[in-house]
């Protein structure tokens, strides 16, 4: 399974290829799905281009994407989008258009409560476990672990030479934590492609997109999310 991560916390200054607002997100998602992605992860943006969990912003992004693709669509709940844990809960409870799933970074304050609120609303939870944090330890003792849609094993090591080893350490830390819950392994920047190759070697789901890397495997700048997905399919097919 390849998930496309359309934009992340990037903005217009990062690359003209990064889609920010509903029409561009929809076009990019449609192209990426046509290229082989079977799931979409998006960071809805406020009018000024910042990540947002506001109901109107989330609803507009989801409606636009769902109008052109028939695959699950998920959103971020990262602390940078709404720093106050209590406010994040309020945002989730006020959503009028619900995503299929939402990622929760387990090392962030209030993660357990946030995941519970999402589950109460029937929204699948991707447990984001970042390398270099205590996320794996916290997740291991969580009673919610068996109820996750999937675990996102997120490798923050951006060095191509060391990212795969960091990924193996993270997977080892997660082993046996939530039996039966699938793992999606991915890296970022320089570690994106080495970790993606490892994911496919291990038979794990993975993701690619302009959130994680702006470059193709040969180092050329990617012109679109679809180009990144097509490159991932070629590497893993």
N, C-alpha and C positions, 0 to 999 in steps of 0.2 A: 504494500500500500504506500502510495506517495501522496502526501499532503502538500499543498502549495501554501506558503506563507507570503501573502501578497505584498505587505508593506512594512510591518513592524513599527517601531518608533521612528523610522526614517521620515525625513521631510523633503520638500522640494529641492533643498540645497544639496541633498545627497546624490540624487540622480534624476534626470528628467523621466526616466523609465518607471519610477516609483509611483504607483497609483495612490491617490489620496482621498478623493471624494467619490460619491456613489456611482456616477456614470463611468468613471475611469476604473473603479474597483470592479464593476460588473463586466466591463469589456475585458479586463485582465483576467478575471476569474474564468470567463467563458473560453478564452484562448488557452489558459492553463489546463482546464478540464479536457479540452479537445486534444491537448498534447499528451494527456495521460494521467493528470491528477485526479484523485477520487475523493478528495476532501479539501476544504478551504479553511484557512485560518486568517483572520483579518483584524486589524486595529482600526476601528472606526475613528474618524477625525472630526474635531470641531471645525468651524469655519476658518479658524486661524491655523489649522493644520496640526494641532496637538491631539494626542490620543485622548479619547473621551469615553466614559461609560454612561453619559447622559442618555435617557430613553429615546429622545428624538433623534440623536445622532446614531445610536445603535440601530434603531428601527429603520432609518433611511438606508444605511449601508446594507443591512440584511435584506430588505425588500428589493433593492436594486440587484443584488447578486442572485437572489432566488428567482428573479424574473428571467434569468438567462441560463441558470444551471440547475441540475436536479441531483445534487450531491449534498452531503452535510456541510453546514457552514458554522464555524465557531469564532468566538471573539476572545480578546484578551481581558483579563481583570488585573493586569499588572499594577503595582503600587504607584508607578509613575503617572498612570491615568487618573488615579484618585488616591492621594497619599493617606487619607484618614481611613482606617479600617471600618469604623462605624458608618462613614459616608459610603464606602463601597457596598456595604450591606444594603443601605437605603437605595442605592442605585439599582442593584440587582432586583430588589423587591418592587421597584417602580417600572421596570421594563414592560412595555406593552407589546413589543414584538420579541419573541424569545429565540435565541440561537439554538442550534442543535446541541452545541457543547460550548464550554468556556474553559480556558486554561487558568489554573490557580497555582501560583508560585509558592511552594510549600515552605520556603524559608522566610516568607514575608509575614509580618504580624497579622494575625486574624485569619490566616489561611483556612484553618479548620472550620471556623464559623462561616466563612464565605462559601466553602465547598458545601457545607450543610444547607445553606440558603439556596444555592443553585439546585441541589438535589431535590429540595422541597418543591421547587418550581418545575421539576421534570426535565431539567437541563443536565446533560451529561457533563462530567467533569474530567478534564485532562489534568492530572497531577504533575505540575512542572517541577522536576527535581534537578536543580542546577549543580554541576560540579563546582567544587570550591566553596560550598555552603553546607550548613547542617540540615539541608532539606531531606536527605536520605534517612538520617537518624530520626528526624521528627515524623517522617512519613511511616517509618517502620513501626512506630508505636501508635499510629492513628487507627481508631476503630472504623474509620471511613474507607480505609485502603481497599478492602474488597469490593467496594461499591463504585470504584472509579471506572470511567469509560476506557481510559488508557493511562499509562504512565508516560510522560514526556521526559526522557533521559536527555537532558540538555547540557552539552559539553561547551563550557565557556572558554576552554583553552583554545586560543586562536592560532597556535603554531602548528603548521602542517606536520612537522616531525614528531611532535609529542601528543597531539590531540587524540590519535587512536589509543595510545596507552592510557590517557585520562579517561577515555570512553570505557575502556575495559574495567578500570577501577570503579567507575560509577556503576556499571552493570553489576559488578561483583557486590557492591554495597547494597544494591536493590534486590539481589537474588533472594527468592523466597518470601519477599515482603508481601506481595499480593498475588498469590497463586491464581492463575487463570486470567489475570488482567493483562492485556497485551501491552507491549512496550514499543514506543516510537523513539528511535534514537536519531539525534541530529546534532550537527556542529554549527559553527558560525565563522564567518570571515575566512581566514586561512585554513581553519579546521573543518570547514563545511564539507568539502569533497572527500578528504580522507575519512571522515567519520561516516559519510554517506556510504562509501564503499564498504566500511566495516559493518554497517547495518545490513547491507544486502548479503554480505558473507554470512552473517549470523541469522539471516532469514527474518529480520525485524522490519517493521514499518519504519519509514523515514519521511523526511520532508525537505523541501527546497523552495527557494523563492527569494525575492529581493529583501525580505527581512533578514535572512541569514547571510546571503552573499550577493554581491553585485557582479561577480565574475564567473565565467564559464570555467570548466576544468583546465583549459589551456591558458587561463589568465586573461583572456579577452573580456572586455566589459559586456555584460549581458544587455540585450536590447529590450528584453521583456521577461516576465515570469514564465511565459510559455516556452521561451528559449531555454531557460534553466530546467524546466520540467522535462523538455525533450532530451536535454543532455543527460539528466538523471535516468530517464527511461533507457537511453542508449547504453549507459554504463551498467544497468542492472538487468537488461532484458535477456 
